[in-house]
Amino acid sequence: MRNLLEEFNENQGFEWQKIVDDWDDWTKWISSRGGIGVPANKAWESWWEEEQEHLQSTGLLGRFWEIILSLRFFIFQYGIIYRKQVNRWSRHLGYGDLLKLSEYLMGIITFVPVVVLAWFPFVSKFQTRLLFNQAFS
């Protein structure tokens, strides 16, 4: 049982090197150019096009809800361009740039708590004990 616990602990998400590797993989994925023949797990642009593919066969009500849910990008754009008073001579961010920027921010928001928890060695041990506790099995 002790060997199993040690092996399990080495494969958990709060190991520092695994977090660094995940961060590298994620930044590579979000920075890669998409296009024809590039799978969604290799580039953010391909993933985004695949995510929007369903709109071609969606009815009017589905498109309405998609628009309502997509308003978050408009609000994000408004906050960046108009509230920060970007002047008309500078290069305004495009729709694709804003979408990628929002994905960057969500990635950072996701990774920061994991990184902070990974700095403390007791978190990994606590996670292992919690997962192997008989009360939770």
SULFEN-V696919 format. One record per helix or strand. SS is the DSSP state (H for helix, E for strand). FROM is the first residue (numbers start at 1). TO is the last residue. If there is no record, write none. Layout:
# SULFEN-V696919
ss: <SS | SS>
from: <FROM | FROM>
to: <TO | TO>
This chain:
# SULFEN-V696919
ss: <H | H | H | H | H | H>
from: <2 | 16 | 44 | 60 | 95 | 121>
to: <10 | 31 | 57 | 82 | 118 | 132>
